Amino acid sequence: MTACGESPTAQCSDGSYSYSQNHQGTCSWHGGVSVWYQ
């Protein structure tokens, strides 16, 4: 979670997390989305 308490919206294929509020382009630089959380 971030300092402001937001949870990630997705986990990218490379293991990083995204906090993007829309699905388009999420994790585009990280191999695509592995798991959506919201």
N, C-alpha and C positions, 0 to 999 in steps of 0.2 A: 504494500500500500504506500501511497505517497504521503508526504508530510501533512497534507490537508485532509487525509482520510479517504481519498478516492480509491476504489478498487479497480484493478485492471479490467478492461472490457474484452481483452483477447490475449492469448499467448501465441507468439509467433513460432514458426518452424525452427528457428535457431535458438529458442529458449528464452528470448527476450519478451517483455510484456508491452502491450499497447494500451493506452488510455484514450484512444480515439473515440469520438462521439458518433461517428458514422462509419459504416462498413467499407465504403469505397476507398480503396488505396491503403487500408489498414495492413500493416506488416509488408508493404510492397518492397521495402529494402531489406527485409529479414526472411525472405523465402516463403512468404504467404502466412496465412493464419493456420495454426494447428488446432486451437480450441477457442470457441467463443464463450464468454462468460455471461454476457448480457445481450 
